[in-house]
Amino acid sequence: MNTIIGRVTKNAEINTLANDRKVVNFSIATNDSYKTKQGERKEQTTYFNCSYWIGPNVAKILTVGAVVELSGRVSSRAWIGKDGEIKSGLNFHTSQIKLHNGGQKMAENENVSTIVNSTGEGDSDLPF
C-alpha cells in the first residue's frame, strides 16, 4: 500500500457505471523538491487521477484546494490521444482518505482532520 499527500485540483465527480456501482473520481497534485548537481533547488509537481469505490458521499469533501492524504495503490496507463500522440497518466486507487483541511466548500479558517476508510465511515461527525 502506498500513501500520498496532495491538494485536490478538481472537484470530485460521482460516476455511475452500467451495474449501478458508483465511483468517485477526483484529481490531486503532489509537490516535491530536490537539488540539482549545481545546488539549484527544483520543484516538481506530479498529478494523479484518483478513484474511490467504497462510498460516494466522500465527494462532498473532495473539493478544489483540499489537502488530502490517500492510501491505496498506484498504477500507470498509456494511450494514443485523438491527435495521434502517445499520452500517459498516473492513477491512484484509493482505499483510505484523510482530509487535512477544507477546500472550496469549507471556511478558510476551518481545519478538519477526518479519516474515511475502507468501510466508507469517517471518525468525525461528517454525514458519511
C-alpha positions in Angstrom: 0.0 0.0 0.0 1.2 3.5 -0.9 0.5 6.8 0.8 0.5 10.2 -1.0 -0.4 13.7 0.2 -1.6 16.3 -2.2 -4.1 19.1 -3.0 -7.3 18.4 -4.8 -7.1 20.0 -8.2 -10.7 19.3 -9.5 -13.9 18.8 -7.5 -14.8 15.2 -7.2 -17.4 13.7 -9.5 -19.6 10.7 -8.9 -19.9 8.4 -11.9 -22.4 5.6 -12.1 -21.4 2.5 -14.0 -23.7 0.2 -16.0 -24.2 -2.1 -13.0 -25.3 0.9 -10.8 -22.0 0.8 -9.0 -20.7 4.3 -8.1 -17.1 5.5 -8.2 -15.8 8.9 -7.0 -13.2 10.4 -9.4 -11.0 13.3 -8.5 -7.5 14.5 -9.1 -4.7 15.7 -6.9 -1.3 17.3 -7.3 1.7 16.4 -5.1 4.8 18.6 -4.8 8.3 17.5 -4.3 11.6 19.4 -4.3 15.2 18.4 -4.9 18.6 19.9 -5.5 20.4 19.6 -8.9 24.1 18.8 -9.1 24.7 22.5 -9.3 22.9 23.0 -6.0 19.8 24.7 -7.5 16.5 23.8 -5.8 13.9 22.5 -8.2 10.2 21.9 -7.6 8.4 19.0 -9.2 4.6 18.6 -9.4 3.0 15.2 -10.1 -0.7 14.8 -10.9 -2.7 11.7 -10.1 -6.2 10.7 -11.3 -7.8 9.2 -8.3 -10.7 6.8 -7.8 -12.6 5.8 -4.6 -15.1 2.9 -5.0 -16.3 2.5 -1.4 -18.8 5.3 -0.9 -20.0 8.2 -3.0 -20.7 10.6 -0.1 -17.0 11.4 0.3 -17.3 13.5 -2.9 -18.8 16.3 -0.7 -15.4 17.0 0.9 -13.1 16.4 -2.1 -13.2 20.0 -3.4 -10.6 22.1 -5.1 -7.9 23.1 -2.6 -8.5 20.5 0.0 -5.3 18.8 1.3 -5.8 15.0 1.4 -3.7 12.0 2.5 -4.5 9.0 0.4 -3.6 5.3 1.0 -4.0 2.9 -1.8 -2.4 1.6 -5.0 -0.6 3.4 -7.8 -0.9 2.4 -11.4 0.0 4.0 -14.7 -1.6 3.9 -18.1 -0.7 5.0 -21.6 -2.9 5.7 -24.6 -2.9 7.3 -28.0 -4.7 10.7 -28.0 -7.0 12.0 -30.7 -4.0 13.9 -32.0 -2.1 10.7 -32.6 0.4 11.5 -29.8 1.2 9.0 -27.0 -0.2 10.1 -23.7 0.3 8.7 -20.2 -1.0 9.3 -16.7 -0.8 8.1 -13.1 -3.8 6.6 -11.3 -4.3 6.2 -7.6 -6.9 3.6 -6.5 -7.8 5.0 -3.1 -8.8 2.8 -0.1 -8.4 5.4 2.7 -8.7 9.2 2.7 -7.6 11.6 5.4 -8.7 15.2 5.0 -6.2 17.7 6.4 -8.1 20.9 5.6 -11.1 22.0 3.6 -11.4 23.1 0.0 -13.9 25.5 -1.6 -16.9 24.3 0.4 -15.4 24.9 3.8 -14.5 28.1 5.6 -10.9 29.2 5.1 -10.1 29.1 8.9 -11.7 25.7 9.4 -9.2 22.9 9.8 -10.8 19.4 9.7 -9.0 16.1 10.2 -11.2 13.2 9.0 -10.4 9.7 8.0 -12.5 7.8 5.6 -11.5 4.1 5.5 -12.4 1.1 3.5 -15.8 0.8 5.2 -16.7 4.3 4.0 -17.2 5.6 7.5 -15.4 8.6 9.0 -14.2 9.2 12.5 -15.9 12.6 12.8 -19.5 14.0 12.7 -19.5 14.4 8.9 -22.6 12.8 7.4 -21.0 9.9 5.5 
